Amino acid sequence: MYKVPDPSCILLYGFKVAFGGGRSTGFGMIYDSLAAAKKFEPKYRLTRFGMGKAKTTARKQRKERKNRMKKVRGVKKSKD
């Protein structure tokens, strides 16, 4: 149907299955090149397709660190 130079330029997402099975609906984007896909696609979707890199630390770890830092803030260092 569409002539695409590289199959990785086609990005499919947002699938929903119909009740009873046998049919699914979703969205697809077809880009001219990988460079165009990387320019316009959101970072989270690029990560899903293996074109971007994931964040290094988990969300829970970042939140726990933030809350630990809130407790330390304004406390004078003890001399031992």
All heavy atoms as a GROMACS GRO file, in nm:
protein
  638
    1MET      N    1   0.082  -0.119   0.000
    1MET     CA    2   0.000   0.000   0.000
    1MET      C    3   0.087   0.126   0.000
    1MET      O    4   0.069   0.214  -0.082
    1MET     CB    5  -0.091  -0.003   0.122
    1MET     CG    6  -0.191   0.106   0.126
    1MET     SD    7  -0.300   0.082   0.267
    1MET     CE    8  -0.433   0.185   0.222
    2TYR      N    9   0.184   0.132   0.095
    2TYR     CA   10   0.276   0.245   0.101
    2TYR      C   11   0.417   0.192   0.078
    2TYR      O   12   0.452   0.087   0.128
    2TYR     CB   13   0.270   0.313   0.238
    2TYR     CG   14   0.136   0.376   0.269
    2TYR    CD1   15   0.047   0.314   0.355
    2TYR    CD2   16   0.099   0.496   0.211
    2TYR    CE1   17  -0.075   0.370   0.384
    2TYR    CE2   18  -0.023   0.554   0.239
    2TYR     CZ   19  -0.110   0.490   0.324
    2TYR     OH   20  -0.231   0.546   0.352
    3LYS      N   21   0.495   0.269   0.002
    3LYS     CA   22   0.633   0.229  -0.020
    3LYS      C   23   0.721   0.299   0.084
    3LYS      O   24   0.728   0.420   0.089
    3LYS     CB   25   0.677   0.269  -0.161
    3LYS     CG   26   0.611   0.184  -0.267
    3LYS     CD   27   0.658   0.225  -0.406
    3LYS     CE   28   0.604   0.136  -0.514
    3LYS     NZ   29   0.461   0.115  -0.512
    4VAL      N   30   0.786   0.217   0.167
    4VAL     CA   31   0.868   0.269   0.275
    4VAL      C   32   1.010   0.215   0.259
    4VAL      O   33   1.028   0.095   0.240
    4VAL     CB   34   0.812   0.225   0.413
    4VAL    CG1   35   0.894   0.280   0.525
    4VAL    CG2   36   0.668   0.270   0.426
    5PRO      N   37   1.111   0.304   0.264
    5PRO     CA   38   1.249   0.256   0.246
    5PRO      C   39   1.296   0.163   0.357
    5PRO      O   40   1.372   0.070   0.334
    5PRO     CB   41   1.332   0.384   0.244
    5PRO     CG   42   1.248   0.487   0.309
    5PRO     CD   43   1.106   0.448   0.281
    6ASP      N   44   1.249   0.186   0.480
    6ASP     CA   45   1.294   0.107   0.596
    6ASP      C   46   1.173   0.075   0.682
    6ASP      O   47   1.100   0.166   0.723
    6ASP     CB   48   1.397   0.189   0.675
    6ASP     CG   49   1.457   0.112   0.790
    6ASP    OD1   50   1.439  -0.010   0.794
    6ASP    OD2   51   1.522   0.175   0.875
    7PRO      N   52   1.148  -0.052   0.713
    7PRO     CA   53   1.029  -0.086   0.794
    7PRO      C   54   1.029  -0.025   0.933
    7PRO      O   55   0.924  -0.009   0.994
    7PRO     CB   56   1.034  -0.239   0.805
    7PRO     CG   57   1.133  -0.285   0.706
    7PRO     CD   58   1.219  -0.170   0.668
    8SER      N   59   1.147   0.015   0.984
    8SER     CA   60   1.149   0.077   1.117
    8SER      C   61   1.100   0.221   1.114
    8SER      O   62   1.090   0.285   1.219
    8SER     CB   63   1.290   0.069   1.176
    8SER     OG   64   1.381   0.137   1.095
    9CYS      N   65   1.066   0.275   0.997
    9CYS     CA   66   1.008   0.409   0.986
    9CYS      C   67   0.858   0.406   1.015
    9CYS      O   68   0.793   0.510   1.020
    9CYS     CB   69   1.031   0.467   0.848
    9CYS     SG   70   1.202   0.500   0.812
   10ILE      N   71   0.801   0.287   1.031
   10ILE     CA   72   0.659   0.271   1.062
   10ILE      C   73   0.646   0.248   1.212
   10ILE      O   74   0.702   0.153   1.265
   10ILE     CB   75   0.599   0.152   0.985
   10ILE    CG1   76   0.618   0.171   0.835
   10ILE    CG2   77   0.451   0.137   1.018
   10ILE    CD1   78   0.588   0.049   0.753
   11LEU      N   79   0.573   0.335   1.280
   11LEU     CA   80   0.556   0.323   1.425
   11LEU      C   81   0.408   0.304   1.457
   11LEU      O   82   0.325   0.389   1.425
   11LEU     CB   83   0.610   0.447   1.495
   11LEU     CG   84   0.757   0.479   1.467
   11LEU    CD1   85   0.798   0.608   1.534
   11LEU    CD2   86   0.846   0.367   1.511
   12LEU      N   87   0.376   0.190   1.516
   12LEU     CA   88   0.237   0.156   1.550
   12LEU      C   89   0.219   0.167   1.701
   12LEU      O   90   0.306   0.126   1.777
   12LEU     CB   91   0.206   0.014   1.504
   12LEU     CG   92   0.230  -0.015   1.357
   12LEU    CD1   93   0.213  -0.163   1.330
   12LEU    CD2   94   0.139   0.067   1.270
   13TYR      N   95   0.105   0.220   1.744
   13TYR     CA   96   0.080   0.237   1.888
   13TYR      C   97  -0.069   0.251   1.915
   13TYR      O   98  -0.149   0.264   1.822
   13TYR     CB   99   0.154   0.360   1.940
   13TYR     CG  100   0.109   0.489   1.876
   13TYR    CD1  101   0.011   0.568   1.934
   13TYR    CD2  102   0.163   0.532   1.756
   13TYR    CE1  103  -0.032   0.685   1.874
   13TYR    CE2  104   0.123   0.648   1.695
   13TYR     CZ  105   0.025   0.724   1.755
   13TYR     OH  106  -0.018   0.839   1.696
   14GLY      N  107  -0.106   0.246   2.040
   14GLY     CA  108  -0.244   0.274   2.083
   14GLY      C  109  -0.345   0.169   2.042
   14GLY      O  110  -0.459   0.202   2.008
   15PHE      N  111  -0.310   0.042   2.049
   15PHE     CA  112  -0.401  -0.062   2.006
   15PHE      C  113  -0.508  -0.093   2.110
   15PHE      O  114  -0.480  -0.093   2.230
   15PHE     CB  115  -0.324  -0.191   1.974
   15PHE     CG  116  -0.258  -0.184   1.839
   15PHE    CD1  117  -0.130  -0.138   1.827
   15PHE    CD2  118  -0.328  -0.221   1.726
   15PHE    CE1  119  -0.069  -0.129   1.703
   15PHE    CE2  120  -0.268  -0.215   1.602
   15PHE     CZ  121  -0.139  -0.168   1.591
   16LYS      N  122  -0.628  -0.116   2.062
   16LYS     CA  123  -0.738  -0.159   2.147
   16LYS      C  124  -0.800  -0.282   2.080
   16LYS      O  125  -0.822  -0.282   1.959
   16LYS     CB  126  -0.843  -0.050   2.160
   16LYS     CG  127  -0.794   0.072   2.236
   16LYS     CD  128  -0.910   0.161   2.269
   16LYS     CE  129  -0.880   0.283   2.349
   16LYS     NZ  130  -0.747   0.315   2.384
   17VAL      N  131  -0.828  -0.384   2.160
   17VAL     CA  132  -0.888  -0.505   2.104
   17VAL      C  133  -1.040  -0.494   2.110
   17VAL      O  134  -1.096  -0.438   2.204
   17VAL     CB  135  -0.841  -0.632   2.178
   17VAL    CG1  136  -0.694  -0.654   2.155
   17VAL    CG2  137  -0.868  -0.621   2.326
   18ALA      N  138  -1.105  -0.546   2.009
   18ALA     CA  139  -1.251  -0.545   2.005
   18ALA      C  140  -1.302  -0.661   2.091
   18ALA      O  141  -1.237  -0.765   2.101
   18ALA     CB  142  -1.300  -0.561   1.863
   19PHE      N  143  -1.417  -0.641   2.152
   19PHE     CA  144  -1.475  -0.746   2.236
   19PHE      C  145  -1.502  -0.868   2.151
   19PHE      O  146  -1.558  -0.859   2.042
   19PHE     CB  147  -1.604  -0.695   2.300
   19PHE     CG  148  -1.670  -0.798   2.386
   19PHE    CD1  149  -1.617  -0.832   2.509
   19PHE    CD2  150  -1.783  -0.865   2.343
   19PHE    CE1  151  -1.676  -0.928   2.589
   19PHE    CE2  152  -1.843  -0.961   2.421
   19PHE     CZ  153  -1.790  -0.993   2.544
   20GLY      N  154  -1.460  -0.984   2.199
   20GLY     CA  155  -1.478  -1.106   2.123
   20GLY      C  156  -1.357  -1.143   2.041
   20GLY      O  157  -1.347  -1.254   1.990
   21GLY      N  158  -1.264  -1.051   2.027
   21GLY     CA  159  -1.140  -1.081   1.954
   21GLY      C  160  -1.159  -1.077   1.804
   21GLY      O  161  -1.266  -1.046   1.752
   22GLY      N  162  -1.052  -1.105   1.735
   22GLY     CA  163  -1.058  -1.110   1.590
   22GLY      C  164  -1.031  -0.978   1.521
   22GLY      O  165  -1.009  -0.975   1.400
   23ARG      N  166  -1.032  -0.870   1.598
   23ARG     CA  167  -1.008  -0.740   1.535
   23ARG      C  168  -0.947  -0.645   1.637
   23ARG      O  169  -0.989  -0.642   1.752
   23ARG     CB  170  -1.138  -0.682   1.481
   23ARG     CG  171  -1.115  -0.556   1.398
   23ARG     CD  172  -1.242  -0.503   1.341
   23ARG     NE  173  -1.336  -0.471   1.449
   23ARG     CZ  174  -1.467  -0.468   1.436
   23ARG    NH1  175  -1.522  -0.499   1.321
   23ARG    NH2  176  -1.545  -0.438   1.537
   24SER      N  177  -0.850  -0.569   1.594
   24SER     CA  178  -0.787  -0.467   1.679
   24SER      C  179  -0.783  -0.337   1.602
   24SER      O  180  -0.775  -0.336   1.480
   24SER     CB  181  -0.645  -0.507   1.716
   24SER     OG  182  -0.645  -0.626   1.789
   25THR      N  183  -0.789  -0.227   1.675
   25THR     CA  184  -0.774  -0.096   1.611
   25THR      C  185  -0.660  -0.024   1.680
   25THR      O  186  -0.634  -0.044   1.799
   25THR     CB  187  -0.901  -0.012   1.624
   25THR    OG1  188  -0.933   0.003   1.762
   25THR    CG2  189  -1.016  -0.074   1.550
   26GLY      N  190  -0.590   0.059   1.604
   26GLY     CA  191  -0.478   0.134   1.660
   26GLY      C  192  -0.437   0.244   1.565
   26GLY      O  193  -0.503   0.271   1.464
   27PHE      N  194  -0.327   0.309   1.598
   27PHE     CA  195  -0.275   0.419   1.519
   27PHE      C  196  -0.138   0.382   1.464
   27PHE      O  197  -0.066   0.303   1.524
   27PHE     CB  198  -0.259   0.545   1.604
   27PHE     CG  199  -0.389   0.595   1.659
   27PHE    CD1  200  -0.426   0.562   1.789
   27PHE    CD2  201  -0.473   0.674   1.583
   27PHE    CE1  202  -0.546   0.608   1.841
   27PHE    CE2  203  -0.593   0.720   1.634
   27PHE     CZ  204  -0.629   0.686   1.763
   28GLY      N  205  -0.104   0.441   1.353
   28GLY     CA  206   0.028   0.419   1.295
   28GLY      C  207   0.079   0.546   1.230
   28GLY      O  208   0.002   0.623   1.174
   29MET      N  209   0.209   0.567   1.241
   29MET     CA  210   0.273   0.683   1.178
   29MET      C  211   0.378   0.629   1.082
   29MET      O  212   0.457   0.540   1.118
   29MET     CB  213   0.340   0.772   1.282
   29MET     CG  214   0.246   0.818   1.391
   29MET     SD  215   0.130   0.939   1.331
   29MET     CE  216   0.198   1.084   1.399
   30ILE      N  217   0.379   0.682   0.962
   30ILE     CA  218   0.479   0.642   0.863
   30ILE      C  219   0.566   0.764   0.833
   30ILE      O  220   0.515   0.868   0.790
   30ILE     CB  221   0.413   0.591   0.734
   30ILE    CG1  222   0.323   0.472   0.766
   30ILE    CG2  223   0.519   0.553   0.632
   30ILE    CD1  224   0.239   0.425   0.650
   31TYR      N  225   0.695   0.751   0.858
   31TYR     CA  226   0.788   0.862   0.838
   31TYR      C  227   0.874   0.837   0.716
   31TYR      O  228   0.896   0.723   0.676
   31TYR     CB  229   0.877   0.879   0.962
   31TYR     CG  230   0.800   0.929   1.082
   31TYR    CD1  231   0.756   0.841   1.180
   31TYR    CD2  232   0.769   1.063   1.096
   31TYR    CE1  233   0.685   0.887   1.290
   31TYR    CE2  234   0.698   1.110   1.205
   31TYR     CZ  235   0.657   1.021   1.301
   31TYR     OH  236   0.586   1.066   1.408
   32ASP      N  237   0.926   0.947   0.657
   32ASP     CA  238   1.012   0.936   0.539
   32ASP      C  239   1.147   0.875   0.574
   32ASP      O  240   1.206   0.803   0.495
   32ASP     CB  241   1.035   1.074   0.477
   32ASP     CG  242   0.906   1.132   0.421
   32ASP    OD1  243   0.820   1.052   0.377
   32ASP    OD2  244   0.890   1.255   0.422
   33SER      N  245   1.198   0.905   0.694
   33SER     CA  246   1.328   0.854   0.736
   33SER      C  247   1.331   0.839   0.887
   33SER      O  248   1.243   0.889   0.957
   33SER     CB  249   1.439   0.950   0.692
   33SER     OG  250   1.424   1.073   0.761
   34LEU      N  251   1.433   0.770   0.937
   34LEU     CA  252   1.449   0.756   1.081
   34LEU      C  253   1.475   0.891   1.147
   34LEU      O  254   1.432   0.916   1.258
   34LEU     CB  255   1.563   0.660   1.113
   34LEU     CG  256   1.528   0.513   1.106
   34LEU    CD1  257   1.652   0.429   1.128
   34LEU    CD2  258   1.424   0.478   1.208
   35ALA      N  259   1.547   0.978   1.077
   35ALA     CA  260   1.575   1.111   1.132
   35ALA      C  261   1.446   1.189   1.155
   35ALA      O  262   1.429   1.256   1.256
   35ALA     CB  263   1.667   1.187   1.038
   36ALA      N  264   1.352   1.179   1.061
   36ALA     CA  265   1.223   1.247   1.076
   36ALA      C  266   1.144   1.188   1.192
   36ALA      O  267   1.081   1.261   1.269
   36ALA     CB  268   1.143   1.236   0.947
   37ALA      N  269   1.150   1.056   1.208
   37ALA     CA  270   1.079   0.991   1.319
   37ALA      C  271   1.135   1.038   1.451
   37ALA      O  272   1.060   1.070   1.545
   37ALA     CB  273   1.090   0.840   1.307
   38LYS      N  274   1.267   1.044   1.463
   38LYS     CA  275   1.330   1.086   1.588
   38LYS      C  276   1.302   1.233   1.618
   38LYS      O  277   1.297   1.274   1.734
   38LYS     CB  278   1.480   1.062   1.583
   38LYS     CG  279   1.513   0.914   1.592
   38LYS     CD  280   1.661   0.891   1.596
   38LYS     CE  281   1.689   0.743   1.608
   38LYS     NZ  282   1.830   0.711   1.621
   39LYS      N  283   1.280   1.312   1.514
   39LYS     CA  284   1.255   1.455   1.534
   39LYS      C  285   1.113   1.480   1.586
   39LYS      O  286   1.091   1.565   1.673
   39LYS     CB  287   1.276   1.529   1.402
   39LYS     CG  288   1.255   1.678   1.412
   39LYS     CD  289   1.281   1.745   1.279
   39LYS     CE  290   1.255   1.893   1.287
   39LYS     NZ  291   1.267   1.960   1.157
   40PHE      N  292   1.015   1.406   1.535
   40PHE     CA  293   0.876   1.437   1.565
   40PHE      C  294   0.811   1.349   1.670
   40PHE      O  295   0.713   1.390   1.732
   40PHE     CB  296   0.793   1.432   1.436
   40PHE     CG  297   0.829   1.540   1.339
   40PHE    CD1  298   0.895   1.509   1.222
   40PHE    CD2  299   0.798   1.672   1.365
   40PHE    CE1  300   0.930   1.608   1.132
   40PHE    CE2  301   0.832   1.771   1.275
   40PHE     CZ  302   0.898   1.740   1.159
   41GLU      N  303   0.859   1.229   1.691
   41GLU     CA  304   0.798   1.138   1.788
   41GLU      C  305   0.834   1.178   1.930
   41GLU      O  306   0.944   1.227   1.955
   41GLU     CB  307   0.845   0.994   1.765
   41GLU     CG  308   0.770   0.923   1.656
   41GLU     CD  309   0.625   0.895   1.689
   41GLU    OE1  310   0.595   0.840   1.796
   41GLU    OE2  311   0.541   0.928   1.605
   42PRO      N  312   0.743   1.157   2.026
   42PRO     CA  313   0.776   1.184   2.166
   42PRO      C  314   0.884   1.086   2.215
   42PRO      O  315   0.894   0.974   2.165
   42PRO     CB  316   0.645   1.158   2.241
   42PRO     CG  317   0.540   1.142   2.139
   42PRO     CD  318   0.605   1.117   2.008
   43LYS      N  319   0.960   1.130   2.314
   43LYS     CA  320   1.073   1.050   2.364
   43LYS      C  321   1.028   0.916   2.419
   43LYS      O  322   1.092   0.814   2.399
   43LYS     CB  323   1.148   1.126   2.472
   43LYS     CG  324   1.204   1.260   2.428
   43LYS     CD  325   1.335   1.241   2.355
   43LYS     CE  326   1.399   1.373   2.321
   43LYS     NZ  327   1.380   1.418   2.188
   44TYR      N  328   0.914   0.913   2.490
   44TYR     CA  329   0.870   0.787   2.551
   44TYR      C  330   0.836   0.684   2.444
   44TYR      O  331   0.860   0.564   2.460
   44TYR     CB  332   0.750   0.809   2.644
   44TYR     CG  333   0.619   0.835   2.576
   44TYR    CD1  334   0.533   0.731   2.545
   44TYR    CD2  335   0.580   0.964   2.542
   44TYR    CE1  336   0.412   0.754   2.482
   44TYR    CE2  337   0.460   0.989   2.479
   44TYR     CZ  338   0.376   0.883   2.450
   44TYR     OH  339   0.256   0.905   2.387
   45ARG      N  340   0.781   0.729   2.332
   45ARG     CA  341   0.746   0.635   2.226
   45ARG      C  342   0.872   0.585   2.154
   45ARG      O  343   0.880   0.469   2.115
   45ARG     CB  344   0.650   0.701   2.127
   45ARG     CG  345   0.553   0.601   2.070
   45ARG     CD  346   0.452   0.664   1.977
   45ARG     NE  347   0.355   0.746   2.048
   45ARG     CZ  348   0.291   0.848   1.991
   45ARG    NH1  349   0.313   0.881   1.867
   45ARG    NH2  350   0.203   0.916   2.060
   46LEU      N  351   0.972   0.673   2.137
   46LEU     CA  352   1.098   0.630   2.077
   46LEU      C  353   1.164   0.524   2.166
   46LEU      O  354   1.220   0.427   2.116
   46LEU     CB  355   1.193   0.749   2.060
   46LEU     CG  356   1.156   0.847   1.950
   46LEU    CD1  357   1.249   0.966   1.952
   46LEU    CD2  358   1.160   0.780   1.814
   47THR      N  359   1.157   0.542   2.297
   47THR     CA  360   1.214   0.444   2.390
   47THR      C  361   1.144   0.311   2.375
   47THR      O  362   1.208   0.205   2.377
   47THR     CB  363   1.200   0.495   2.535
   47THR    OG1  364   1.262   0.623   2.544
   47THR    CG2  365   1.266   0.400   2.632
   48ARG      N  366   1.014   0.313   2.358
   48ARG     CA  367   0.937   0.190   2.339
   48ARG      C  368   0.982   0.112   2.217
   48ARG      O  369   0.985  -0.011   2.218
   48ARG     CB  370   0.790   0.227   2.319
   48ARG     CG  371   0.699   0.175   2.424
   48ARG     CD  372   0.558   0.214   2.391
   48ARG     NE  373   0.502   0.289   2.500
   48ARG     CZ  374   0.386   0.350   2.496
   48ARG    NH1  375   0.314   0.346   2.387
   48ARG    NH2  376   0.341   0.415   2.600
   49PHE      N  377   1.017   0.185   2.110
   49PHE     CA  378   1.057   0.119   1.986
   49PHE      C  379   1.208   0.096   1.977
   49PHE      O  380   1.260   0.056   1.874
   49PHE     CB  381   1.010   0.199   1.865
   49PHE     CG  382   0.860   0.203   1.852
   49PHE    CD1  383   0.791   0.322   1.867
   49PHE    CD2  384   0.788   0.088   1.826
   49PHE    CE1  385   0.653   0.325   1.856
   49PHE    CE2  386   0.651   0.091   1.815
   49PHE     CZ  387   0.583   0.210   1.831
   50GLY      N  388   1.280   0.128   2.084
   50GLY     CA  389   1.423   0.102   2.089
   50GLY      C  390   1.508   0.205   2.016
   50GLY      O  391   1.623   0.179   1.985
   51MET      N  392   1.454   0.324   1.991
   51MET     CA  393   1.531   0.427   1.922
   51MET      C  394   1.586   0.533   2.017
   51MET      O  395   1.669   0.612   1.979
   51MET     CB  396   1.443   0.497   1.818
   51MET     CG  397   1.402   0.411   1.704
   51MET     SD  398   1.311   0.507   1.585
   51MET     CE  399   1.197   0.388   1.526
   52GLY      N  400   1.535   0.538   2.139
   52GLY     CA  401   1.583   0.635   2.237
   52GLY      C  402   1.633   0.562   2.359
   52GLY      O  403   1.626   0.440   2.368
   53LYS      N  404   1.686   0.638   2.454
   53LYS     CA  405   1.732   0.572   2.575
   53LYS      C  406   1.639   0.603   2.691
   53LYS      O  407   1.586   0.714   2.702
   53LYS     CB  408   1.876   0.609   2.609
   53LYS     CG  409   1.899   0.755   2.639
   53LYS     CD  410   2.044   0.774   2.678
   53LYS     CE  411   2.062   0.915   2.730
   53LYS     NZ  412   2.196   0.940   2.776
   54ALA      N  413   1.620   0.504   2.777
   54ALA     CA  414   1.531   0.518   2.891
   54ALA      C  415   1.598   0.600   3.000
   54ALA      O  416   1.721   0.614   3.002
   54ALA     CB  417   1.493   0.380   2.944
   55LYS      N  418   1.517   0.656   3.088
   55LYS     CA  419   1.571   0.730   3.201
   55LYS      C  420   1.648   0.633   3.290
   55LYS      O  421   1.610   0.516   3.304
   55LYS     CB  422   1.459   0.796   3.281
   55LYS     CG  423   1.394   0.910   3.204
   55LYS     CD  424   1.294   0.981   3.290
   55LYS     CE  425   1.237   1.100   3.217
   55LYS     NZ  426   1.139   1.172   3.295
   56THR      N  427   1.751   0.684   3.353
   56THR     CA  428   1.839   0.595   3.429
   56THR      C  429   1.778   0.550   3.561
   56THR      O  430   1.785   0.433   3.596
   56THR     CB  431   1.973   0.664   3.455
   56THR    OG1  432   1.949   0.790   3.518
   56THR    CG2  433   2.049   0.686   3.326
   57THR      N  434   1.718   0.641   3.635
   57THR     CA  435   1.664   0.603   3.766
   57THR      C  436   1.513   0.590   3.758
   57THR      O  437   1.446   0.658   3.680
   57THR     CB  438   1.698   0.707   3.873
   57THR    OG1  439   1.650   0.834   3.831
   57THR    CG2  440   1.847   0.716   3.894
   58ALA      N  441   1.461   0.504   3.843
   58ALA     CA  442   1.316   0.482   3.846
   58ALA      C  443   1.247   0.601   3.912
   58ALA      O  444   1.306   0.673   3.992
   58ALA     CB  445   1.285   0.354   3.922
   59ARG      N  446   1.122   0.620   3.880
   59ARG     CA  447   1.043   0.730   3.934
   59ARG      C  448   1.035   0.722   4.086
   59ARG      O  449   1.049   0.822   4.156
   59ARG     CB  450   0.903   0.724   3.872
   59ARG     CG  451   0.808   0.831   3.919
   59ARG     CD  452   0.673   0.812   3.851
   59ARG     NE  453   0.573   0.896   3.908
   59ARG     CZ  454   0.539   1.016   3.862
   59ARG    NH1  455   0.602   1.063   3.756
   59ARG    NH2  456   0.446   1.088   3.918
   60LYS      N  457   1.014   0.602   4.138
   60LYS     CA  458   1.003   0.584   4.283
   60LYS      C  459   1.134   0.622   4.352
   60LYS      O  460   1.132   0.685   4.458
   60LYS     CB  461   0.964   0.441   4.316
   60LYS     CG  462   0.943   0.419   4.464
   60LYS     CD  463   0.869   0.293   4.492
   60LYS     CE  464   0.850   0.282   4.641
   60LYS     NZ  465   0.731   0.213   4.678
   61GLN      N  466   1.246   0.585   4.293
   61GLN     CA  467   1.376   0.619   4.352
   61GLN      C  468   1.395   0.770   4.356
   61GLN      O  469   1.445   0.824   4.454
   61GLN     CB  470   1.489   0.556   4.273
   61GLN     CG  471   1.504   0.408   4.295
   61GLN     CD  472   1.613   0.349   4.208
   61GLN    OE1  473   1.640   0.399   4.099
   61GLN    NE2  474   1.673   0.243   4.256
   62ARG      N  475   1.356   0.839   4.249
   62ARG     CA  476   1.370   0.986   4.246
   62ARG      C  477   1.284   1.049   4.354
   62ARG      O  478   1.326   1.143   4.422
   62ARG     CB  479   1.330   1.040   4.109
   62ARG     CG  480   1.429   1.009   3.999
   62ARG     CD  481   1.402   1.090   3.874
   62ARG     NE  482   1.266   1.078   3.826
   62ARG     CZ  483   1.226   1.008   3.722
   62ARG    NH1  484   1.315   0.942   3.651
   62ARG    NH2  485   1.102   1.004   3.685
   63LYS      N  486   1.161   1.000   4.372
   63LYS     CA  487   1.070   1.055   4.472
   63LYS      C  488   1.123   1.030   4.614
   63LYS      O  489   1.116   1.118   4.699
   63LYS     CB  490   0.931   0.994   4.459
   63LYS     CG  491   0.855   1.045   4.339
   63LYS     CD  492   0.718   0.984   4.338
   63LYS     CE  493   0.629   1.061   4.246
   63LYS     NZ  494   0.490   1.051   4.282
   64GLU      N  495   1.174   0.908   4.638
   64GLU     CA  496   1.228   0.878   4.771
   64GLU      C  497   1.347   0.965   4.803
   64GLU      O  498   1.360   1.015   4.915
   64GLU     CB  499   1.266   0.730   4.780
   64GLU     CG  500   1.145   0.639   4.790
   64GLU     CD  501   1.182   0.492   4.782
   64GLU    OE1  502   1.299   0.459   4.751
   64GLU    OE2  503   1.091   0.410   4.806
   65ARG      N  504   1.432   0.988   4.704
   65ARG     CA  505   1.549   1.073   4.726
   65ARG      C  506   1.506   1.216   4.755
   65ARG      O  507   1.560   1.281   4.845
   65ARG     CB  508   1.640   1.069   4.602
   65ARG     CG  509   1.766   1.150   4.620
   65ARG     CD  510   1.859   1.133   4.500
   65ARG     NE  511   1.989   1.188   4.526
   65ARG     CZ  512   2.020   1.317   4.512
   65ARG    NH1  513   1.930   1.403   4.472
   65ARG    NH2  514   2.141   1.360   4.538
   66LYS      N  515   1.408   1.265   4.683
   66LYS     CA  516   1.358   1.401   4.705
   66LYS      C  517   1.306   1.416   4.848
   66LYS      O  518   1.337   1.515   4.916
   66LYS     CB  519   1.246   1.431   4.605
   66LYS     CG  520   1.176   1.564   4.628
   66LYS     CD  521   1.046   1.574   4.550
   66LYS     CE  522   0.945   1.477   4.600
   66LYS     NZ  523   0.815   1.525   4.635
   67ASN      N  524   1.231   1.318   4.895
   67ASN     CA  525   1.174   1.326   5.029
   67ASN      C  526   1.282   1.314   5.137
   67ASN      O  527   1.271   1.377   5.242
   67ASN     CB  528   1.065   1.221   5.047
   67ASN     CG  529   0.942   1.255   4.966
   67ASN    OD1  530   0.914   1.373   4.943
   67ASN    ND2  531   0.872   1.156   4.917
   68ARG      N  532   1.386   1.234   5.112
   68ARG     CA  533   1.497   1.227   5.208
   68ARG      C  534   1.568   1.361   5.215
   68ARG      O  535   1.607   1.407   5.323
   68ARG     CB  536   1.596   1.118   5.167
   68ARG     CG  537   1.551   0.979   5.207
   68ARG     CD  538   1.666   0.880   5.202
   68ARG     NE  539   1.739   0.881   5.077
   68ARG     CZ  540   1.712   0.802   4.973
   68ARG    NH1  541   1.612   0.716   4.978
   68ARG    NH2  542   1.784   0.810   4.863
   69MET      N  543   1.585   1.427   5.101
   69MET     CA  544   1.654   1.556   5.098
   69MET      C  545   1.572   1.664   5.170
   69MET      O  546   1.627   1.757   5.227
   69MET     CB  547   1.683   1.600   4.954
   69MET     CG  548   1.782   1.510   4.881
   69MET     SD  549   1.936   1.485   4.969
   69MET     CE  550   2.009   1.646   4.956
   70LYS      N  551   1.437   1.652   5.166
   70LYS     CA  552   1.353   1.749   5.236
   70LYS      C  553   1.376   1.742   5.386
   70LYS      O  554   1.372   1.843   5.455
   70LYS     CB  555   1.205   1.723   5.206
   70LYS     CG  556   1.165   1.767   5.067
   70LYS     CD  557   1.016   1.779   5.043
   70LYS     CE  558   0.930   1.671   5.096
   70LYS     NZ  559   0.793   1.674   5.045
   71LYS      N  560   1.401   1.620   5.438
   71LYS     CA  561   1.423   1.603   5.582
   71LYS      C  562   1.558   1.660   5.624
   71LYS      O  563   1.573   1.711   5.734
   71LYS     CB  564   1.416   1.455   5.619
   71LYS     CG  565   1.278   1.398   5.608
   71LYS     CD  566   1.278   1.250   5.635
   71LYS     CE  567   1.144   1.190   5.602
   71LYS     NZ  568   1.146   1.044   5.602
   72VAL      N  569   1.658   1.652   5.537
   72VAL     CA  570   1.793   1.696   5.569
   72VAL      C  571   1.806   1.848   5.560
   72VAL      O  572   1.884   1.909   5.632
   72VAL     CB  573   1.894   1.628   5.474
   72VAL    CG1  574   2.034   1.683   5.494
   72VAL    CG2  575   1.892   1.479   5.496
   73ARG      N  576   1.728   1.910   5.477
   73ARG     CA  577   1.742   2.052   5.449
   73ARG      C  578   1.725   2.136   5.576
   73ARG      O  579   1.629   2.118   5.651
   73ARG     CB  580   1.638   2.094   5.345
   73ARG     CG  581   1.653   2.237   5.302
   73ARG     CD  582   1.557   2.267   5.191
   73ARG     NE  583   1.570   2.407   5.156
   73ARG     CZ  584   1.526   2.460   5.046
   73ARG    NH1  585   1.467   2.385   4.958
   73ARG    NH2  586   1.541   2.587   5.022
   74GLY      N  587   1.819   2.226   5.600
   74GLY     CA  588   1.812   2.317   5.713
   74GLY      C  589   1.864   2.258   5.844
   74GLY      O  590   1.862   2.323   5.947
   75VAL      N  591   1.912   2.134   5.842
   75VAL     CA  592   1.965   2.071   5.963
   75VAL      C  593   2.115   2.092   5.965
   75VAL      O  594   2.185   2.066   5.867
   75VAL     CB  595   1.932   1.919   5.962
   75VAL    CG1  596   1.993   1.850   6.083
   75VAL    CG2  597   1.782   1.898   5.960
   76LYS      N  598   2.166   2.141   6.079
   76LYS     CA  599   2.308   2.167   6.091
   76LYS      C  600   2.384   2.035   6.103
   76LYS      O  601   2.338   1.941   6.168
   76LYS     CB  602   2.334   2.252   6.215
   76LYS     CG  603   2.474   2.305   6.225
   76LYS     CD  604   2.488   2.399   6.342
   76LYS     CE  605   2.627   2.456   6.348
   76LYS     NZ  606   2.643   2.548   6.458
   77LYS      N  607   2.500   2.029   6.037
   77LYS     CA  608   2.582   1.908   6.040
   77LYS      C  609   2.637   1.888   6.182
   77LYS      O  610   2.682   1.984   6.246
   77LYS     CB  611   2.699   1.919   5.942
   77LYS     CG  612   2.657   1.911   5.798
   77LYS     CD  613   2.780   1.912   5.709
   77LYS     CE  614   2.740   1.909   5.563
   77LYS     NZ  615   2.857   1.914   5.475
   78SER      N  616   2.636   1.766   6.230
   78SER     CA  617   2.691   1.738   6.362
   78SER      C  618   2.839   1.706   6.348
   78SER      O  619   2.883   1.649   6.249
   78SER     CB  620   2.619   1.619   6.425
   78SER     OG  621   2.638   1.505   6.347
   79LYS      N  622   2.919   1.747   6.449
   79LYS     CA  623   3.062   1.720   6.447
   79LYS      C  624   3.090   1.599   6.534
   79LYS      O  625   3.070   1.602   6.654
   79LYS     CB  626   3.140   1.841   6.498
   79LYS     CG  627   3.127   1.960   6.407
   79LYS     CD  628   3.216   2.073   6.450
   79LYS     CE  629   3.202   2.190   6.354
   79LYS     NZ  630   3.291   2.298   6.388
   80ASP      N  631   3.136   1.491   6.471
   80ASP     CA  632   3.169   1.370   6.545
   80ASP      C  633   3.316   1.342   6.542
   80ASP      O  634   3.388   1.363   6.455
   80ASP     CB  635   3.093   1.248   6.488
   80ASP     CG  636   2.945   1.256   6.520
   80ASP    OD1  637   2.911   1.308   6.627
   80ASP    OD2  638   2.865   1.206   6.438
   0.00000   0.00000   0.00000
